[in-house]
């Protein structure tokens, strides 16, 4: 069973109805005066449309009259299956119409997962981070742009869950058990951890995967404003036998205080601190502080964005546990041959 935010996204077809709420007599009268048929319920105005162009003109009329901001909107195509109704703002609907290609990619799951190696400081691959990428023969997109459009259209929970499932399925096909799989997640897409994460846990069980191989990390760039909520998400992952990671520590929103409050199993140190850290004593002092603070609760330290041998060596000498970056490999659709299950 899906909640509305994670349910499949219905396409907008040439016949259907536009629903508006809250409905009022002045609103219904304004729509009728513009030449549209309106059916009223106690809370909803229902306006049939027969062409997508007609729907767009109706939306433009509502926006022009400055009455759209106070309304929620639902577009239901004529032959759409019975499902929970997805209500959006007019701004979300406008973004959807303006970015139909990207929304189609989200709707159709037209993406795949690539993997970037994570190594220990003996330079052995111990895991991979899974990253969303276009299909080989599919429409091109930038991952950050796809997630931004998902956020602006209200589809970010749908995309975030689909990306997690894609990573789990890909890892089950290509990696042997015992190799760590780092998978990003958006805290804002998980409203109720006990419910919203059931699809993730079911996929791991369905594919006969070892929960201990999975590390779920808070996706970069997302501001964490509700610490209690993120703690609850971490607790749910851990209760299922998985591990959690905090990304980008040392930059942006991932502060030392946040790290100490959340006490993740893995601390991923931001690439801005790693880049040329061998030449910057200030960065080295900051790295020592992160390592010391993380050591208080037993987290493993992972240096992100290692591109130079000198960076690798200083991170090793400072006492970090793991490394990731172009020095060890770019994101690829398959792991090195010796790690793969399939050819």
Buried (B, 14 or more C-beta within 10 A) or exposed (E): EEEEBBBEBBBBBEBBBBBBBEBBEEBBEBBEEBEBEBEEEEEBBBBBBEEBEBBBBBBEBBBEEEBBEEBBBBBBBEEBEEEEBBBBBBBBBBBBBEBEEBBEBBBBBBBBBBBBBBBBBEEEBBBBBBBBBBBEEEEEBEBEEBBBBBBBBBBBBBBBBBBBBBBBBBBBEBBEEEBBBBBBBBBBBBEEBEEBBBBBBEBBEEEEBEBEBBBBBBBBEBEBEEEEBBBBBBEBBBEBEBBBBBBBBBBBBBEBEBBEEBBBBBBBBBBBBBBEBBEBEEBBEBBEEBBEBBEEEEBBBBBBBBBBEEBBEBBBEBEBBBBBBEBBBEBBEBBEEEBEEEE
